[in-house]
Each structure stands twice: as C-alpha cells, then as structure tokens.
Amino acid sequence: MDTATVSTHDLNTLFLYREVVAMRKNLDDLCIRLTKVISQQQIKKTQWDLDIEAGLNDVKRGRVTKFSSINEYLQTMQTKYS
C-alpha cells in the first residue's frame, strides 16, 4: 500500500495559499465596485459642472429675476411653489 505523508508545514502553506487566493478575489471584487462608484461620481460631477455652466450663461445673458429684498423673494417663492 502506498502512503503519503503530509507535514504540518505543508498544510499551513496550503492554508495560507488558499487565504491569499480568497483575498485576491475579494480585492478584485472591491476594485470592480470602486470603479463603478467612481464612474458614477464622475458622471454626477460632470452633470453638476454642466448645470453650473448653464447657470452662469443665464446670468451673462441677463436671464435672471431680480428682487429688491429678501422678503420679496420669499413671497415670490411661497406663491410660486404653494
């Protein structure tokens, strides 16, 4: 009968190898998720930049509403969005 002897050292090495493989898979998954989040944030930032640019263009072209006081502004907002 053939027998094989496996040392404790070999078992520890195998255990560590499996741990490293599992960590690598987890890191790969984390990188994928981070890439998705960063991409979404860049899209939102780009949209935010476009909104700011559009607002600045409105101001440059004079497409603004001017109020003589904060009270006038508040009354207009209450009336408009009530």
ROROLO-902830 format. One record per residue: residue in one letter; x, z negated, y of N, C-alpha, C, O in turn. Coordinates in steps of 0.001 Angstrom, whole numbers, padded with zeros to 6 digits, always signed. Example, Ala and Ser with C-alpha at 12.3 -4.5 7.8 and 13.67 -1.06 7.14 Angstrom:
REM ROROLO-902830
A+013190-007800-005690+012300-007800-004500+013200-007800-003300+014236-008465-003319/S+012850-007080-002250+013670-007140-001060+012900-007870+000030+013409-008039+001138/
//
This chain:
REM ROROLO-902830
M+000833+000000-001165+000000+000000+000000+000884+000000+001237+001849-000759+001333/D+000538+000861+002174+001287+000906+003425+000668-000066+004418-000553-000147+004550/T+001507-000782+005097+001023-001696+006129+001781-001429+007408+002926-000977+007394/A+001134-001713+008494+001776-001551+009800+001751-002889+010499+000760-003618+010462/T+002834-003188+011121+002925-004441+011854+002863-004122+013338+003603-003274+013836/V+001974-004810+014034+001841-004627+015475+002236-005935+016126+001676-006991+015830/S+003197-005850+017005+003667-007072+017652+002754-007454+018808+001991-006636+019322/T+002852-008701+019196+002100-009184+020355+002508-008409+021597+001678-008135+022464/H+003764-008061+021683+004269-007289+022823+003548-005949+022911+003160-005519+023997/D+003366-005285+021760+002664-004005+021747+001207-004156+022164+000673-003305+022874/L+000558-005241+021724-000824-005487+022113-000938-005742+023607-001868-005252+024247/N-000011-006496+024167-000023-006748+025607+000200-005456+026382-000430-005229+027415/T+001088-004620+025888+001361-003343+026545+000114-002463+026511-000236-001836+027511/L-000546-002417+025370-001770-001628+025246-002863-002167+026166-003565-001394+026818/F-003004-003477+026219-003990-004102+027106-003700-003743+028562-004601-003353+029305/L-002433-003877+028964-002063-003554+030351-002300-002081+030658-002765-001736+031745/Y-001983-001213+029701-002207+000210+029901-003696+000491+030129-004060+001246+031030/R-004545-000116+029312-005991+000077+029470-006473-000454+030821-007342+000146+031454/E-005913-001563+031252-006271-002110+032560-005882-001149+033685-006645-000939+034627/V-004695-000576+033573-004226+000379+034590-005121+001615+034609-005456+002117+035682/V-005505+002105+033451-006389+003279+033371-007742+002954+034024-008286+003766+034772/A-008272+001769+033737-009559+001371+034329-009441+001239+035842-010333+001668+036574/M-008343+000646+036316-008155+000509+037772-008029+001878+038428-008552+002100+039520/R-007335+002790+037763-007169+004138+038317-008522+004831+038457-008794+005488+039462/K-009365+004676+037438-010699+005275+037508-011500+004657+038654-012179+005369+039394/N-011420+003344+038799-012126+002679+039892-011608+003141+041251-012390+003335+042182/L-010301+003317+041367-009725+003807+042630-010179+005235+042927-010474+005573+044073/D-010232+006060+041898-010715+007439+042097-012163+007435+042587-012519+008173+043505/D-012988+006597+041967-014394+006486+042395-014483+005990+043833-015292+006489+044615/L-013657+005013+044183-013643+004478+045546-013228+005545+046547-013815+005644+047624/C-012233+006336+046205-011789+007417+047101-012905+008431+047335-013082+008918+048452/I-013648+008745+046295-014759+009694+046432-015822+009127+047363-016325+009826+048243/R-016163+007843+047161-017186+007223+048014-016707+007127+049459-017484+007381+050380/L-015453+006768+049672-014921+006673+051038-014930+008034+051726-015249+008136+052911/T-014586+009057+050992-014595+010413+051556-015989+010792+052023-016149+011398+053082/K-017005+010436+051232-018387+010742+051625-018775+009975+052885-019388+010541+053791/V-018426+008698+052949-018777+007870+054110-018075+008382+055358-018691+008508+056416/I-016792+008675+055235-016029+009159+056400-016594+010487+056874-016709+010712+058079/S-016948+011368+055952-017527+012662+056333-018833+012461+057090-019076+013131+058094/Q-019677+011543+056617-020946+011284+057295-020709+010707+058674-021425+011051+059614/Q-019710+009827+058821-019418+009242+060123-018903+010301+061083-019228+010273+062270/Q-018102+011236+060581-017598+012299+061445-018731+013192+061912-018733+013644+063057/I-019696+013453+061036-020852+014264+061429-021634+013539+062511-022032+014146+063505/K-021861+012223+062320-022590+011447+063317-021827+011412+064622-022428+011527+065691/K-020516+011255+064558-019714+011223+065773-019806+012566+066482-019923+012621+067706/T-019753+013625+065728-019854+014946+066326-021210+015108+067012-021275+015628+068126/Q-022275+014678+066377-023602+014762+066983-023662+013904+068238-024240+014307+069247/W-023065+012725+068171-023017+011835+069330-022286+012531+070476-022746+012493+071617/D-021158+013163+070183-020401+013888+071212-021225+015020+071814-021184+015247+073023/L-021971+015729+070971-022817+016815+071468-023922+016283+072374-024237+016896+073394/D-024509+015149+072007-025554+014549+072837-025006+014129+074202-025655+014341+075226/I-023830+013543+074215-023206+013131+075480-022911+014354+076333-023167+014359+077537/E-022375+015384+075708-022064+016612+076450-023333+017226+077041-023323+017680+078185/A-024417+017244+076278-025683+017788+076779-026189+016953+077952-026687+017504+078934/G-026067+015636+077858-026492+014768+078956-025674+015002+080213-026223+015045+081314/L-024366+015153+080058-023505+015420+081216-023841+016769+081852-023820+016907+083075/N-024146+017748+081029-024541+019057+081569-025855+018958+082343-026013+019606+083377/D-026794+018155+081850-028045+017938+082572-027768+017335+083948-028350+017756+084948/V-026889+016363+083990-026555+015722+085273-025912+016731+086205-026259+016779+087385/K-024984+017538+085710-024312+018541+086541-025301+019557+087115-025145+020014+088247/R-026307+019901+086335-027298+020898+086780-028429+020269+087600-029323+020967+088078/G-028378+018981+087749-029382+018314+088565-030676+018037+087841-031678+017720+088482/R-030688+018144+086542-031898+017880+085761-031976+016383+085458-031813+015950+084317/V-032225+015625+086490-032304+014170+086369-033518+013673+087138-034054+014376+087995/T-033940+012476+086829-035011+011830+087574-034394+010657+088311-033734+009812+087708/K-034607+010609+089605-034024+009535+090410-035098+008516+090747-036236+008880+091043/F-034742+007257+090703-035644+006161+091027-035062+005388+092198-033848+005217+092309/S-035945+004927+093066-035483+004192+094245-035158+002739+093913-034425+002076+094646/S-035714+002245+092793-035439+000858+092417-035627+000684+090919-036199+001538+090242/I-035143-000419+090428-035311-000724+089020-036786-000942+088680-037230-000614+087580/N-037530-001490+089617-038961-001711+089396-039698-000381+089225-040569-000253+088365/E-039343+000601+090044-039966+001919+089910-039654+002509+088542-040524+003092+087895/Y-038413+002357+088108-038008+002842+086789-038821+002157+085690-039356+002818+084800/L-038909+000826+085759-039639+000066+084738-041111+000446+084708-041692+000565+083629/Q-041721+000637+085861-043121+001045+085908-043307+002425+085283-044265+002655+084545/T-042406+003321+085578-042489+004667+085021-042351+004632+083490-043090+005313+082779/M-041406+003839+082997-041220+003736+081547-042423+003098+080864-042832+003524+079784/Q-042994+002062+081507-044169+001415+080921-045338+002378+080858-046063+002418+079863/T-045523+003156+081919-046620+004102+081976-046399+005236+080963-047317+005646+080254/K-045182+005716+080920-044865+006865+080079-044934+006535+078597-045386+007362+077805/Y-044496+005344+078206-044399+005002+076778-045400+003928+076344-045187+003265+075329/S-046465+003753+077083-047503+002783+076703-048507+003396+075779-049449+002726+075358/
//
